[in-house]
Structure formats: structure tokens, C-alpha cells
Amino acid sequence: MNTMRIPLILTMLCLVLASFSCAQQKQNTENKLSSTSYKDKVVKSEAEWRAQLSDEEYHVTREAGTERAFTGKYWDHHGEGTYNCICCDLPLFDSDTKFKSGTGWPSFYQPIVGTGIDEIEDRAYGMVRVEVRCSRCDAHLGHVFDDGPRPTGLRYCINSASLDFAERKAKPSEATSAEH
């Protein structure tokens, strides 16, 4: 009788684990914590995204991948300007809010106010985190954590592969004084 219970218990355990795993794999769009709605939402086919993006950019932004730490082009970048979404060119972060976190990814303490950052609860890999996505095109950008500097206490840990940098243009008065 006891030998009959073991396969039954193992089968039930497998079913519970399988259902838990499937629940973890569900789309995170049901768990939006904050969102900005855009009338000019960018929607493209998988083929269009693949044609526009490099393999790494596609993996990070369309498949919610992560680049390896200390390998992205912006983790140690110090230019002045804005960091835009690589997929739709929406301005997301200003260089004035970038800080050195020591994590190997570009880190910001806040997005540009009023821009399109969606924050979504992410329970993948047995952790609870907050995923950050572009509101205009739904590109995966990275995650936000509550261990950042003042004034927000937040650390937006963003993949370089999801960003494009636009250098700040000098004001006419600055350009004139630089020439003299």
C-alpha cells in the first residue's frame, strides 16, 4: 500500500511544480505597477524588429534579455545628453541623473519626468523585481531597485543595448564663448 502512495505523491508534486513554473512564465503585463499611455504606440512585427536591431539589441529589448555586466557601451559613459529607447527613440533618461553604481550597467536615479516608463512586477527566476519597459514600444530596458542615491533612493539598472545616446547640443551662447 505504501509503495502505491509514493508514485501518487510524486505525480502530485510534479503537477504543483509544473503549474508554478507556468505561472512564473506568464506575461508580466498583468502586473503593471505604473504606466504611461501613448497614442503613437510603436508596434512592429518580429521581422521588422529583427531588421532594425542588432542580435543583442533584439534579445534584450524584445525577449527581455540581459547583457553581461561591464560589457555595454554606456556603463562607463560620461557624456551630457539623453539616453533614448533604441527601438523608438523616446527620451528616457537624462545624463544628469546617471550615477556610478558599480553594477556594470548604466544606472539612473530617475527617468525623464513624464516620459514613457512602465514598471511591471517581475517574478521570474524565483525573485520579485520591478521590470522597466518603454511605454511607447514595450521594449525591455532593465529593472528598478530601491537601493539608489538621493533624491529618489531608486536605481534604474538599464541595459546599454536598450539605449541610444543623444548628445546635448551646446546653447548658442556656450558655442560662441568656446570659439573665443
C-alpha positions in Angstrom: 0.0 0.0 0.0 2.8 2.5 0.9 4.6 1.7 -2.4 1.4 2.8 -4.2 1.4 6.2 -2.4 4.9 7.2 -3.5 4.2 7.5 -7.2 0.9 9.3 -6.5 2.7 11.8 -4.2 5.5 12.3 -6.8 2.9 12.9 -9.5 1.1 15.4 -7.5 4.3 17.2 -6.6 5.3 17.3 -10.3 1.9 18.8 -11.2 2.2 21.5 -8.5 5.7 22.4 -9.6 4.7 22.5 -13.3 1.7 24.8 -12.6 4.0 27.1 -10.5 6.5 27.2 -13.4 3.8 28.1 -15.9 2.5 30.8 -13.7 6.1 32.3 -13.5 6.3 32.3 -17.3 3.1 34.3 -17.8 3.4 37.7 -19.4 4.1 40.4 -16.8 1.7 42.9 -18.5 -1.0 41.8 -15.9 1.2 43.2 -13.1 1.8 46.8 -14.2 2.8 49.0 -11.3 2.9 52.2 -13.3 2.2 53.1 -16.9 2.1 55.9 -19.4 -0.3 55.6 -22.3 0.9 56.7 -25.8 -1.4 57.4 -28.7 1.5 56.9 -31.1 2.3 53.4 -29.8 5.0 51.7 -31.9 4.0 48.2 -33.0 6.2 46.2 -35.4 6.4 42.6 -36.4 9.2 40.3 -35.2 10.7 40.5 -38.7 10.7 44.4 -38.6 12.3 44.5 -35.1 15.0 42.0 -36.2 15.7 44.1 -39.3 16.1 47.2 -37.2 18.0 45.9 -34.2 21.3 44.0 -33.7 21.0 40.5 -32.3 21.9 41.7 -28.8 19.5 44.7 -29.0 16.8 42.3 -30.2 17.5 39.8 -27.4 17.5 42.5 -24.7 14.5 44.6 -25.8 12.2 42.1 -27.4 13.0 38.9 -25.4 13.7 40.6 -22.0 17.3 39.5 -22.1 20.2 41.0 -20.1 23.6 41.9 -21.4 26.6 40.8 -19.4 27.8 43.3 -16.7 30.6 45.7 -17.7 30.2 44.9 -21.4 27.7 47.5 -22.6 28.7 50.7 -24.3 27.1 53.1 -21.7 28.0 51.5 -18.3 31.0 53.9 -18.0 29.8 56.6 -20.4 30.0 60.2 -19.2 28.6 62.3 -22.0 26.0 65.0 -21.4 22.7 64.4 -23.1 19.7 62.0 -23.1 19.5 58.2 -23.3 16.8 57.3 -25.7 15.0 54.0 -26.4 17.0 52.1 -29.0 13.7 50.8 -30.6 11.6 54.0 -30.8 13.9 56.9 -29.9 11.8 58.0 -26.9 13.9 60.1 -24.5 14.0 58.0 -21.3 16.9 59.2 -19.0 18.9 62.4 -18.7 22.7 62.2 -18.1 22.3 64.4 -15.1 20.6 61.5 -13.3 23.2 58.9 -14.2 25.5 57.7 -11.4 28.2 55.1 -10.9 26.6 52.1 -9.2 29.4 49.7 -9.5 27.0 47.1 -11.1 28.3 47.2 -14.6 25.2 48.6 -16.1 24.1 52.2 -16.7 22.3 53.4 -13.6 20.0 56.4 -13.2 18.1 57.6 -10.1 15.1 58.7 -12.1 13.6 58.7 -15.6 12.8 61.9 -17.5 9.6 63.2 -15.9 6.6 62.5 -18.0 8.3 60.0 -20.3 7.2 56.6 -21.1 8.5 54.2 -18.5 6.3 51.3 -17.5 7.1 49.5 -14.2 5.9 45.9 -14.1 6.2 43.3 -11.3 8.6 40.6 -12.4 8.5 37.3 -10.6 10.8 35.4 -13.0 13.6 33.2 -11.6 12.1 32.9 -8.1 12.7 36.6 -7.4 10.4 39.6 -7.1 11.7 42.6 -9.0 10.3 45.5 -10.9 10.9 45.4 -14.7 11.2 48.7 -16.6 9.8 48.9 -20.1 9.4 51.7 -22.7 5.7 52.7 -22.8 5.8 53.6 -26.5 7.2 50.4 -27.9 7.2 47.9 -24.9 11.0 47.4 -25.1 12.5 45.7 -22.1 15.0 48.2 -20.6 16.1 46.6 -17.3 14.9 46.8 -13.7 14.5 49.4 -10.9 15.7 48.8 -7.4 15.2 50.7 -4.1 18.9 51.0 -3.3 19.8 54.1 -5.3 21.1 57.6 -4.2 19.2 60.6 -3.2 16.9 62.3 -4.1 14.8 59.3 -5.1 16.5 56.3 -3.5 16.0 54.4 -6.7 18.4 52.7 -9.1 17.2 52.2 -12.6 19.6 49.5 -13.8 19.3 49.7 -17.6 20.9 47.5 -20.4 23.1 49.6 -22.7 21.7 47.5 -25.6 18.3 49.1 -25.0 19.6 52.7 -25.2 20.9 55.1 -27.7 22.7 58.3 -26.6 21.9 61.8 -28.0 24.5 64.3 -27.0 23.2 67.6 -25.6 23.7 70.4 -28.1 25.5 73.5 -26.8 23.5 76.6 -26.3 24.3 79.4 -28.8 26.0 81.5 -26.0 28.1 78.5 -25.0 29.2 77.8 -28.6 30.2 81.4 -29.1 32.2 81.6 -25.9 34.0 78.3 -26.7 35.2 79.8 -30.1 36.9 82.8 -28.4 
